[in-house]
Amino acid sequence: MSNKELAIDIINQIPECKLTYVIDMLNGIKGLLIDNVEEIDPDDLDLSMIAEAKKLNDGTTISFEKLLEKDGLSYADLQD
């Protein structure tokens, strides 16, 4: 069964009174399906945010355990 056939089968199982929600979702998704999207060059704001992020990020990483330790916490502190 193709994805389209599966979608139609699922839609056929939805009561008529609920189809409005499905139609709204499908229309929203359809609006996201844009073909041939061109890449947009970054503007001045984008470039300044990229530069700031590069200054703040030196490329190093830290484990979650080390991050907790740095803040004086442990896994036990996260348990409810």
Wavefront OBJ file of the C-alpha trace (Angstrom):
o trace
v 0.000 0.000 0.000
v 1.401 3.373 -0.977
v 1.615 6.270 1.478
v -1.183 8.048 -0.382
v -3.403 4.963 -0.183
v -2.623 4.618 3.522
v -3.488 8.285 4.126
v -6.773 7.901 2.266
v -7.569 4.748 4.243
v -6.971 6.590 7.521
v -9.036 9.576 6.364
v -11.886 7.224 5.424
v -11.950 6.029 9.051
v -12.351 9.547 10.474
v -15.920 10.645 11.236
v -17.280 13.357 8.932
v -17.616 15.795 11.853
v -13.842 15.599 12.506
v -12.702 16.013 8.887
v -12.532 19.797 9.239
v -9.466 19.344 11.447
v -7.829 17.024 8.916
v -8.534 19.449 6.069
v -7.016 22.332 8.051
v -3.900 20.261 8.775
v -3.531 19.172 5.162
v -3.915 22.737 3.905
v -1.253 23.858 6.377
v 1.120 21.130 5.235
v 0.399 21.864 1.582
v 1.511 25.447 2.185
v 4.888 24.165 3.404
v 5.543 22.157 0.255
v 7.304 24.746 -1.847
v 9.343 23.455 -4.767
v 12.578 25.024 -5.947
v 13.210 27.028 -2.798
v 16.063 29.418 -3.417
v 18.622 30.055 -0.725
v 18.378 33.576 0.599
v 21.585 35.460 1.307
v 21.942 36.507 4.944
v 21.214 40.153 5.695
v 23.133 42.380 8.138
v 21.184 41.108 11.152
v 21.844 37.491 10.170
v 25.542 38.207 9.671
v 25.842 39.930 13.055
v 24.107 37.007 14.811
v 26.400 34.528 13.046
v 29.467 36.532 14.091
v 28.246 36.692 17.715
v 27.580 32.948 17.766
v 31.072 32.252 16.419
v 32.571 34.398 19.203
v 30.597 32.509 21.860
v 31.215 29.027 20.449
v 34.819 27.882 20.505
v 33.898 24.426 19.205
v 34.406 22.580 22.478
v 31.755 20.369 23.989
v 30.944 19.315 27.524
v 29.150 16.200 28.712
v 25.837 16.475 30.513
v 27.456 15.033 33.638
v 30.168 17.725 33.600
v 27.543 20.417 33.082
v 25.595 19.174 36.097
v 28.801 18.983 38.127
v 29.707 22.538 37.108
v 26.386 23.723 38.557
v 26.750 21.591 41.669
v 24.054 19.151 40.632
v 23.757 15.421 39.999
v 21.289 13.138 38.259
v 19.677 12.532 41.656
v 18.865 16.249 41.889
v 16.878 15.984 38.663
v 14.680 13.154 39.909
v 11.243 14.002 41.119
l 1 2 3 4 5 6 7 8 9 10 11 12 13 14 15 16 17 18 19 20 21 22 23 24 25 26 27 28 29 30 31 32 33 34 35 36 37 38 39 40 41 42 43 44 45 46 47 48 49 50 51 52 53 54 55 56 57 58 59 60 61 62 63 64 65 66 67 68 69 70 71 72 73 74 75 76 77 78 79 80
